[in-house]
C-alpha cells in the first residue's frame, strides 16, 4: 500500500509545479526587453507609464484624428504616418504622406504651435497633372485663438447657416483685430512656377520680398508693396 504521506507530498509538488507554470510568467522584470526581427501591425500607440498618449504610428484606416486637452475635436480621415502628443494631450505635429498616379502625392513633416495648428512644415506636393512644389512653409497664428476655440466658433457658425468660406474667414478675421488667423509668412524651396528661392510675406500673407532663380535660370530680387505691386526689381544685366 502506498504511503499516504508520499501521496500528499507528490500532490503538493505537482500542484506547486503547475501553479508555477502559470504564475511565474506574469512576474517579468521591469526592464524586460523583447526582440523581434519583424512585426506587422496596423497601429502602434506609444504611451507614458501613466497611460498618456505620446505618439501614434498608424495606417490611414486607424490613424488618430488628433486631440487637444485629451479630447478629440473632430472625426476625420487622415493619411498614414506618425502623430505626436504633449503632456497636456494636445497634438503637436507629425509626419504623413500618401499618393497615387491619379490624385497626386504629398509628404509632410509638421510642427504645431502650442494649443494651435501647424506653424512650420516641411512639405512635398505633386498635383494630379504632374506639377510639383517642395520646401519649407511658415505661418503665423494668434495666441488668443486656440484651435479648440476655433473649432467651436466654426461649428457654431455652420449651425447658424453660415457655410461660405469667405464669410467664415471674414468673421474669424474680426476676432483677430481684422487680421487673418493663419497667414503664410514664408516659403523657401521650389514652387509650382519652377522658381527656386525665398518668398517672404507680410502679416496678411502678401508677397513682399522674393529672391529666386526663375524657370529660365535667371536670378531675381523683387520687392513688392502691400497690394502686390512691384516697387523695386533687381535683375541680372
Secondary structure by P-SEA (a helix, b strand, c coil): cccaaaaaaaaaaaaaaaaaaccccccccccbbbbbccccccbbbbbcccccccbbbbcccccccccccccccbbbbbcbbbbbbcccccccccccccccccccccccbbbbccccccccccbbbbcccccccbbbbbbbbbccccaaaaaaaaaaaaaaccccaaaaaaaaaaaaccccccccccccccccccccbbbbbccccccccccccccccbbbbbbbccccccccccccc
